[in-house]
Amino acid sequence: MKKRFLVLLTIISSFVGCSQDQSLNELLEGFEKQNKAMGTVSILKNGNNFYTKSIGYANIELNKKNNSATKYRIGSISKTFTATIILQLLDEGKLSLSNSLSQYFPEVPNSENITISDMLYHRSGIYNISKAKGFEVWISEPRNREEMITKIKSKPSMFKPNSKLEYSNSNYILLAYIAEYIDKKTFGEIVNYRIIEKLNLRRTGFGKDIDFSKNEAMCYYPENGKWHPITYHTNLTGTMGAGGIISNAKEVSVFYNALFTGKLISKESLKLMTSPKEEMGMGISVNEFNGILVYGHDGAIDGFRSIAAYMPKLKLTICFTFNASSGSQSQKLIKIFKAYKHAITQKK
């Protein structure tokens, strides 16, 4: 994730120093015509909607177009939701970042030396189960807590906690279970009352099997200039806080804006979240280029691709949620930012 998100430095460079004559509408319509992407883009300025547009199909076979209400799997952007929940529990005095993992899951190797903070920063040394052989097939079936813990503890600790950064989905699966342990609710219920209800989000939640009747998008892969459906999907009961949330671009943007403007966690916790170790904050990456700070995360699950970013200096939030994408995601973002800059220039 860290390497993928470093593209935002390139994006900011483009935003600061380049010009672009293409409008946002022309750009995204070009993506659609050239089979480069299908999905939705949302841009908020000062917390207000600046631009939203959907392109392509939520379901080609059913002839259903994507629209602003279409829901997508957002993959690892779910980690920002999970980190927010953990920091809310910190604000409420229900846990400490220095708590050891052994207080909750002593069976995980080296748990007595791993803290909540280590897990939030991806510095725990816990084996990343996503790297397990055949994981993509295994995770396509429903997986309960016992099965996930068994898979996580099957490998020894990878390194001494807090000695280095190594991205691991296992961290955020375990953090979701810890939230369940403390709140005595399912993770889906926790996301609902701690974030969704507070922000009045209507198209966000913990995901289940894709339900086309509820305007949930199918995902696709490109081949020979056409989109083909991916029918072999991750079962989100296993991904938990690492990648189990569904939403759309507008509501992810609303969540990001609320989070980074202090509406979901305390100032102290927000400072912790955005204080990086090796450019990794808590549930986000933290990068700076030419004086512009960028907080964000990307997501990739099955054929879905998404990115969310907030730039405090510009008071700008941008998110895309694609259910099909070909070529470079970074180039798409660069072009979106260039088109945004052109739109701002035209309004002056």
Secondary structure, 3 states (H helix, E strand, C coil): CHHHHCHHHHHHHHHHHCCCCCCHHHHHHHHHHCCCEEEEEEEEECCEEEEEEEECEEECCCCEECCCCCEEECHHHHHHHHHHHHHHHHHCCCCCCCCEHHHCCCCCCCHHHCEHHHHHCCCCCCCCHHHCCCHHHHCCCCCCHHHHHHHHCCCCCCCCCCCCCCCCHHHHHHHHHHHHHHHCCCHHHHHHHHHHHHHCCCCCEECCCCCHHHCECCCEEEECCEEEECCCCCCHHHHHHHCCEEECHHHHHHHHHHHHCCCCCCHHHHHHHCCCECCECCCCEEEEECCEEEEEEEEEECCEEEEEEEECCCCEEEEEEEEEECCCHHHHHHHHHHHHHHHHHHHC
